[in-house]
Amino acid sequence: MINIAIDGPSGSGKSTVSDIVANKLNILHLNTGALYRAVGLYLIEHNIDPNNERDVLSCIDQVRIELKYIDGIQRVYLEGVDVTDRLYSLKVSDVCSISSAYPKVRELITSIQRQVAETVDVVMEGRDITSVVLPNAKYKFYLDASARIRAIRRINDTKNQDHLNMDDLARVEAEIIERDRRDQTRETSPLIRTADSIYINSDNITAQEVSNIIINKVKEGEK
Ligand code: DC
């Protein structure tokens, strides 16, 4: 089984790069952030305060999340409904960055992720893939970029549902820095760069160039 594990902060290009790599190698791309976002959406829809850990934990066993691939594109189902296109608002980003810190939330999502990795070739990207979910993956990468560049990407992202423009740059950058802080300092599965991951900074290179580095490593390893 080919398992490619990619971690990195929000906006570092993991998703775009993983799409290119998955296409080129004809394997699945699992965007794990979307699963954590689905939990966030569930909390919003059920009026559950993400800061109230007890309330979050008491509902988590009822959260029904499924992954499907339609023409190779990942779709996320919540309670049987395709919610993929509703996962990328700032509200969902904010709520899920709080709820993803809870160990029980991580257990639920980690088990979905491991099931996929055991059954198909996959490029899986997130925050704790190289460290916790697939520590033994043969191919491990850490993607990075400066907060400013990531904020610009966020504003230009076609999935951006908040109609952001360059006037919002300072605010978006500040939110990214705050989310990084939360992801990197939480007790359970913080975002870390493992010693055996290849580090790639994409400030000055394109997603295609980053993808080529990864594809070449995998092709070398599979010879
Ligand atoms: O990659 P993203 O921005 O879509 O991730 C959304 C949130 O989920 C973000 O706050 C970090 C969290 N996340 C996580 O904790 N672990 C992962 N493997 C992926 C995402």
Residues whose N, C-alpha, C, O or C-beta is under 5 A from the ligand:
A	BS01	DC	S10 T32 G33 A34 Y36 S93 C96 S97 S100 E125 G126 R127 D128
